[in-house]
Amino acid sequence: ADGEVLRLGFDPQKKKGKAAKSANAIDRLVAHPRQAIESADLIVFSLPHHETESYLESLGQKIKPEAVIIDTGMIKAPFFRWAEQHLPSDRAYIGATPVQSEPGMADDDSVPSSDLFSGGLLAITAPAKTPQRAMAIVINLAKILDTQPFFIDVDEQDAVAAIAEDLPVLLSAAMMQSGSNSPSWREIQRMAG
């Protein structure tokens, strides 16, 4: 019917897909994205960074004309490059990264929740050629998620992601390396548990 929304979902980890269905985050679970990609008006990619290009490459030409593709990953420049390469020119793509108002509220095993991002931000990164209708969709998504739209340049987004995601890991690895080379390493291990 006109105005009706059908939320289709896919996750290669069947357990996560079933959890999303059980939590009513999606209406129907599909066995492969090909089963939904040709008719979808809006496609949300929530993929590990290293898988994004292969999905765009294998599905890009099958995506419905004038569909909008939203990537929720932290890193945007490679997504934009791959979308430019693998999507027909009449498909719009936008980066929209949801940010929780209280970081650390959920972990990978949590049940999906409709209010997970409530009160947070939706960091929006869009190429200059993004059609107005696609921008309206992503702004509406921010309203649905109860988040504040926050527009950010692709390079700024990637710099923020590097500082927030990669720098703590790098620093902890450097500290571990430094500690393990210490003459007091045995004592450090005992004290650290």
C-alpha positions in Angstrom: 0.0 0.0 0.0 1.1 3.6 -0.5 3.2 4.8 2.4 3.7 1.3 3.8 7.2 0.5 5.0 8.6 -3.0 4.8 11.9 -3.4 6.7 13.9 -6.3 5.3 17.1 -7.4 7.0 20.1 -9.5 6.3 23.0 -10.5 8.5 25.5 -13.2 7.6 25.5 -14.2 11.3 22.1 -15.8 11.4 21.9 -15.5 15.2 22.1 -11.7 14.9 19.5 -11.6 12.1 17.1 -13.7 14.2 17.7 -11.4 17.2 16.8 -8.3 15.1 13.7 -10.1 13.9 12.7 -11.1 17.4 13.2 -7.5 18.6 11.0 -6.3 15.8 13.8 -4.3 14.3 13.0 -5.7 10.9 9.8 -7.2 9.4 11.4 -10.0 7.5 14.8 -11.6 7.4 16.2 -12.5 3.9 18.8 -15.2 3.2 20.8 -12.9 0.9 20.7 -9.2 0.2 19.9 -10.0 -3.5 16.4 -10.9 -2.4 15.7 -7.3 -1.4 18.2 -5.1 -3.2 16.3 -4.6 -6.5 13.1 -3.3 -4.9 14.5 -1.3 -1.9 14.2 2.4 -1.9 16.5 2.8 1.1 19.5 0.5 1.8 21.4 0.8 5.0 24.9 -0.7 5.1 26.1 -1.6 8.6 29.1 -3.7 7.6 32.6 -4.2 8.8 34.8 -1.9 6.8 36.7 -4.7 5.0 33.4 -6.1 3.6 31.8 -2.9 2.2 33.5 -2.9 -1.2 32.6 -6.5 -2.0 28.9 -5.8 -1.3 28.9 -2.6 -3.4 30.7 -4.4 -6.2 28.4 -7.5 -6.2 25.1 -5.7 -5.6 25.7 -2.1 -6.9 24.4 -2.6 -10.5 21.3 -4.4 -9.1 20.2 -1.6 -6.8 17.0 0.0 -7.8 17.4 3.3 -9.8 17.1 6.4 -7.5 17.6 4.2 -4.4 19.5 5.8 -1.5 22.3 3.9 0.1 23.4 4.9 3.6 26.7 3.7 5.1 26.8 3.6 8.9 30.5 2.7 9.2 33.0 5.0 11.0 35.3 5.5 8.0 33.8 7.3 5.0 36.4 8.2 2.3 36.8 4.5 1.1 33.0 4.0 1.1 32.6 7.1 -1.1 35.3 6.0 -3.4 33.9 2.5 -3.7 30.3 3.8 -4.2 31.5 6.1 -7.0 33.2 3.1 -8.6 30.5 0.5 -8.3 27.2 2.3 -8.2 25.3 3.6 -11.3 25.2 7.5 -11.3 21.5 7.6 -10.4 22.0 6.0 -7.0 22.6 8.4 -4.1 24.9 7.4 -1.3 25.4 9.1 2.1 27.4 8.4 5.2 25.4 8.5 8.4 27.1 7.4 11.6 24.9 7.1 14.7 26.5 8.2 17.9 25.1 7.1 21.2 24.4 9.8 23.8 26.0 7.6 26.4 28.9 5.7 24.8 29.3 2.1 25.9 25.6 1.4 26.5 25.5 -1.6 24.1 27.9 -4.4 23.2 28.0 -6.8 20.3 25.7 -9.3 22.1 23.0 -6.8 23.1 19.5 -7.1 21.8 18.6 -4.4 19.3 16.8 -1.5 20.9 14.7 1.3 19.2 16.1 3.9 21.6 19.8 2.9 21.4 20.7 6.3 19.8 18.0 8.4 21.4 19.4 11.8 22.4 22.6 11.1 20.4 23.9 12.4 17.1 23.7 11.3 13.5 27.0 12.3 11.9 26.1 12.9 8.2 28.7 13.0 5.5 27.4 13.6 2.0 29.1 14.1 -1.4 28.5 17.6 -3.0 26.3 16.0 -5.7 23.9 14.4 -3.2 20.3 15.0 -4.4 17.9 16.9 -2.1 15.6 13.9 -1.7 18.4 11.8 -0.4 19.3 14.5 2.2 15.7 14.6 3.2 15.7 10.9 3.8 18.8 10.9 6.0 17.5 13.9 8.0 14.2 12.0 8.5 16.2 9.0 9.6 17.8 11.2 12.3 14.3 12.2 13.5 13.2 8.5 13.5 16.3 7.6 15.6 15.6 10.6 17.9 19.1 11.9 17.1 20.4 15.4 16.2 21.7 15.6 12.6 25.4 16.7 12.7 27.0 17.5 9.3 30.7 16.8 9.0 33.2 16.8 6.1 34.5 13.3 5.0 38.1 14.1 6.0 37.0 15.4 9.4 34.8 12.3 9.9 37.7 10.0 9.1 40.1 12.0 11.4 37.6 11.8 14.3 37.2 8.0 13.7 41.0 7.5 13.7 41.3 9.4 17.0 38.3 7.8 18.7 38.7 4.2 17.4 42.4 3.6 16.4 44.4 5.8 18.7 43.4 4.1 22.0 44.3 0.7 20.5 47.6 2.0 19.3 48.4 3.6 22.6 47.5 0.5 24.6 49.7 -1.7 22.3 52.6 0.7 22.8 52.1 0.7 26.5 52.0 -3.1 26.5 55.2 -3.3 24.4 56.9 -0.9 26.8 55.8 -2.8 29.9 56.8 -6.2 28.5 60.3 -4.9 27.8 60.6 -3.7 31.4 63.0 -5.5 33.8 60.0 -5.5 36.2 57.7 -7.4 33.7 57.1 -10.3 36.1 56.0 -8.0 38.9 53.9 -5.9 36.4 52.1 -9.1 35.3 51.4 -10.2 38.8 50.0 -6.8 39.8 47.9 -6.5 36.7 46.4 -9.9 37.2 
